[in-house]
Amino acid sequence: MNQLVVVATIIERDILRYTPAGVPITGATLQHSSQQVEAGVARQVDFEIAALAAGEISGRMSRAELGATYQFTGFLAKKNRNSKSLVFHIIDFN
């Protein structure tokens, strides 16, 4: 199963655009910071991740407040077929 749920802040967001097939897409950069326990030891976790919202959710993402924190749900996929980079595909947030 490929499912990711993360609480993050929208730090950058692209303008709403459309694929050649007419699907609306909004790209964003999300920032996460938390403390996690690994092997019984507290660990500070900080990262930024590229994200993409397609379809109906892209409109909500394009209107979401920059700097606001949301819980995002989605999956990870390659940026493109030949890439090793991953992108977080958002399917819902609140």
N, C-alpha and C positions, 0 to 999 in steps of 0.2 A: 504494500500500500504506500502511496506517495501522497501524504497529507501534511501540511504545515500550518500550525496556528501560532501566531506571534503577536505580542502587543508591541506596537512600534509607533513612531512619530513620522509624519510625512515631512521630509525636509526639502524635497524638490519635487516638482510635478511638471510634466510636459503639457502642452495644450492638447485638447481632444483632436484626434485625427481619424482618418478612415482608411481601411485597407482597400486595395483595388476591388475586392468583393463587396465593399460597402459596410464592413463591420467596424463600428467605432472602437477606438483604442486610446487609452491614456497610460503613459509611462510615468513612473515615479521612483524616487529613492526614499527608502524607509530606514530609520535609525532605531536600533534597539539597545537598551541598557538594562541589565538585571544582575542579581546575584544568584548563582546556582550552586547546588551542592554536588560535588563529584568525588567519589571515593571517600566520602565523609569529610571533605574539605570544602569550605566556601570558596567560590571562584567568581570573580567579577567578569561578566560577559558583555562586551560592547561590539556592535558591528553595524555596518550599513549594507543594505541589499537592494539590488535593482528589482523593481516590481512592474507588473503589467496588468492592467484591467481591461478586459475586452467585453463587448456586448453591452447589455443593460447596465452592468456594474461600472462601466467606464464613465457614464454620465455622472453617477454619484461620486466617483473618484475625482472627476474634473471640478466638482463643486465643493469637495471636502476642504476644510480649512488647513492651510499650511501651518505647520507647527503643532497641529492637534494630534492627540494620541488615540489610536483605535486598536481594536483586536481584529486582526486580519486572518482569514482562512483561505487556503489555496493549496497549490502544489508547485514543485520545482520542475523545471524543464530546461533543456539547453537553449541558449540564446538563439541559435539557429542550428541547422543540421550538422554543420562542420565545426561548431564551436565547442570548447570545453567549459566555457563560462555558463553559470546557471542564472536563471531569472525566476523570481517568485511570481507565479500567475495567480492573481487574486480572484477568488470566486465570490467572496462576501466579506464585509467588514461592518463593525458597529462600535 
